[in-house]
Every structure is written in structure tokens, then in C-alpha cells.
Amino acid sequence: MRLACMAFHLHLEGKVVRVLMDKTASLFYINRQAHDIHLKAFYLLGARNERENRLSRDFSSQHEWSLHLEVAHRLFKDKPSVTKSDRKFGVARIGRTLNFILDSLDLHFFCRHSRLLGLVTLWLGVIFLAGFFHMNVNITSSYRMWRFSTKYLWPSYPQMNVMFLKTHKTASSTVMNILFRFAEKHNLTLALPAGQNYHLGYPHRFMAQFVEGFKTRGQSYNIICNHMRFNLPEVRKVMPNTTTYFSIMRNPVSLMESSYAYNKFFTPAFRRSKDVNEFLASPWTYYNMSEYRNNVHARNYMWFDFGYDNNAMDTEDYVQRVLAEIEQAFQLMLLTDYFDESMVLLKETLGWELDDVVYFKLNSRSQDTIKSMTPESKEKVKEWCSLDWKLYQHFNRTFWRRIQETIGLEKLDQEVNLLRMRQKELMELCLLDPMPIDKTKIKNKKLQPFQSGRANILGYNLKENMANETLRTCLRLITPELQYMSYLYARQFPEKNRKSTAFSLWRR
């Protein structure tokens, strides 16, 4: 890697070279060494390293691998200078021994260069182990540090390619607002629903064709965050290989209450019952399997959003397989119940700034529409939505484990306080009222949020006579998702008809 960079020394001098690799041993070694050129290695999952693998090969076989012969000779024959630091790791002796072996053998006789590849692997392995044992620490602490530096390595610059699975009734509209603001700030390309649609095909599984302009743009989008039923192979057709995937989950007990209120008149199982407690007392009385797609809001809502059967049998093997698949697909899982903590973790994971994740609550309900659930109903949710309950329990554990292994609880508290202080500053700057207000009290009717079911969705009034830039900042924070999407769609596709909820304040 160093020799390759030296060929471009004049162009790279004084700069940091970012190296993506799926070999943790090599990553660990590179980041511990001193170089004339500053190399910084970052971990990339092997499954997402296809493009780099193709570039490193000079033939098109799908099954055979080899190190380019000319590169190999150059690597070992040029014998780069050995520093004192190198000698500590035994590099000088290893290099001389390996050169002797290469000099005494004719590499052209090896089939597919397999022996050379084996020698190179052995060489890198010995160097890594030498460096590993050179650290005057015990094996356990070394392993923990290595695991931390690869699995949860923070990016050195803001991540621009993001896939957010917008689950239902999980504060996902607030997260969507954060992503819309970031996309507008950096002039990024959004994968928006085609035509007059507001969802990406929901409740059907996502297809790339649901995205506006996919046939001509292909894999050129930066952010996708509208409601969809997750379908990883199709999402990969739209999003670049370097995309960070994340989603958000909520305790199924409070999610059930929210879903009941919001979908009361859309969902047959809810329409037939008086309230959420009556429904949960005997759910099979109201829930009909033949109305499958119309009843997805009534059972294992998150499980369905992630692309799985919300009526599937709850068996240990099945649940563990699904959990493993979700963990493999998503790099980050947030929790509605710890939203501020989630925003801090999101900021750190994506390398964003504090103002990028500051927020005002959107799509929240008035207290008078929140139904109190009996203790029996709360326990019944865990049984009726057992797949969602196990999903939430699992990712609740991984969330806090990740916090402890990366940020730490003490720093987390500090970061959460900073976020809340900044939120308070912006609320005082922007809002006429200190809290979200009833829809009937919103002065600008074009800022009214969409209303659904029995829910009374709240909104905001802005202060008057603000400077233009302040006004735009505040508008972005309070704009409901449908209006914001309409504005961004018109901005990205000016030649197409605007989505029906036009927001006149943002017309260009």
C-alpha cells in the first residue's frame, strides 16, 4: 500500500490517504505504523467490497484470485528502507528471508500464483502478530481495542450516502426531517417516490422502479428515507455500495397504542373494536387473517416494515435467523424511547455536526388522544406482537452495548445535554409558542400536518419578522414531511408536476 502511494508522492504530500479494506489484520497494522504519507485505514464489510475486489484483478474469473505478478515483484524486489520501528516488529529479517525465497523461485511456474499469495499472506500475518505481541498489554485488552477500532470506527468526514428504513409510529418523521435538512444543506440527491406518491410502494416490498428517475439515474442517489417495506436487493440497485443503513425501533407496547389511534379508521381489526384495551383483550375476535395487508398495523408492525411476515410462527430458529439478517443489513439501530441518545449516536456514526441532528418533534399527538393502557393490555402486546417484542429486546441490548463500547455513558450524558441546550436555543429563536400546538391554532394553514384517525397531530407557529436566513432555518425544522417532500421533489425534478401539497413559502 505504501509503495503504491509513493508513486503519487508529489500529489499526496501533506494529505491523508483513506484506505478501505475488509481485512481487519491489515487495517490494524496500517493504523499502527508511521508513514511518510499519512495512511488512514477504515473497515469495509467484505460483502460490500465487490468494486474494490474487481479493480485489484487483471482477469475476469469469478472464482480464481491472484496477486498481479508485476506488482508482486515490485513490492518485494524494491526493498523499501527499514526504520528502527520496523526492526522492532522484525520486518527487516522477514523481508530478507522473503526476498531470498522469491529470488530462488521462478514465480511463473505457480498455477494462478497461489504460492505467492500464500507467502504474502504469511508475511502479513507474521508482521501483524509481531506488532500485536509488541504492545505491552494482555491479550484480552488487545482484542477489545482491536474490535473497537474496526467494528465501530467513526468516520473522519461526514457520510453522505444514507439509507433510513422509516418504520411506522416510531418518531421516524422527525428523523426524516433531519435527513431532508441534511440533503438540502449539502445539495444531495434524494431517492423520492415517483409521481404523486408519498410512499415507496408500501405495503408492497420495495422495488427500485418506485423511485423517481431510477431508470436514468441508477445507483446515483445519496439518501433514501421514505416509507417502504424493506427489500435489500432492490435497495442496493438504488444506493451506492458505501451507503450506511440504519433504522429506528420503538417499544411495541407504546407503538400499539399509537398505531391504534393513528390507524383507527384504516385498519379493519381496529374499526371493529371500541378501543385499544378492548382489542387486546381478545385480538383474534377482531383480527382476520384474510385481511392481511389491511391489518398490518395491528400486529408485529415493525417486523412487517423490515420485510418479513408479521403473522409468521414465533419459533426460536426463525427469530434468530431474522435478527441475524437485520444485523447484517443495518449498521445502526436507534430507539424511539431514547431519542436524544439515539441522535447522539447517529451524529457520531455518520460524522455529522450537532446542528445536523437537532430537531423539533414532528407528527406528535395531543395528550387527550393518548389512551391509557391497562397492565393486562401491556402484557398482552408482548404476546400478540411477540415477534416485534423480541426484535425490540434484541436491539435494545445492542444499542446500549454499542453506547458503552464507543461513546461511554459519561460522554453520552454530556452530548445529550448539548443537544437539548441547542434545541432550546432554536425553539426560543424560532417558535411563537414554547410547545407544539393544536392544529386549529396554527396560523399558516400550509404548515398544518396531515391528520389521521383519532390522532390530533400537533404543529408550530413561527415568530414574525425574522431575518430571511433565520426564517429558512426555522421553516426547515417545523415543516411537516409531506410539505417538505413536495418542496424537495420540485427542487430536484423541476420539469415534473409538483406533488399535490405544494408549500408556497418555499417556491423558488
Buried (B, 14 or more C-beta within 10 A) or exposed (E): BBEEBBEEEEEBEEEEBEBBBBBBBBBBBBBBBEEEBBBBBBBBEEEBBEEEEEEEEEEEEEEEEBBBBEEBEEBBEEEEEBEEEBEEBBBBEBBEEBEEEBEEEEBEEBEEBEBBBEBBEEBBEBBBBBBBEEEEEEEEEBEEEBEEBBEBBEBEEEBBBBBBBBBBBBBBBBBBBBBBBBBBEEEBBBBBBBEEBBBBBBBEBBBBEBBBBBEEEEBEBBBBBBBBBBBBEBBBBBBBBEBBBBBBBBBBBBBBBBBBBBBBEEBBBBEEBEBBBBBBBEBEEBBBEEEBEBBBBBBBBBBBBBBBEBBEEEEEEBBEEBBEBBEEBBBBBBBBBBBBBBBBBBBBBBBBEBBBBBBBBBBBBBEEBBBEBEEEBBEBBBEBBBBBBBBBBBBBEEBBEBBEEBBEEEEBEEBBEEBEEBBEEBBEBBBEEEEBBEBEEBEBEBBBBBEBBBBBBBBBBBBEEBEEEBBBBBBBBBBBBBBBBBBBBBBBBEEBEBBEBBBEBBEE
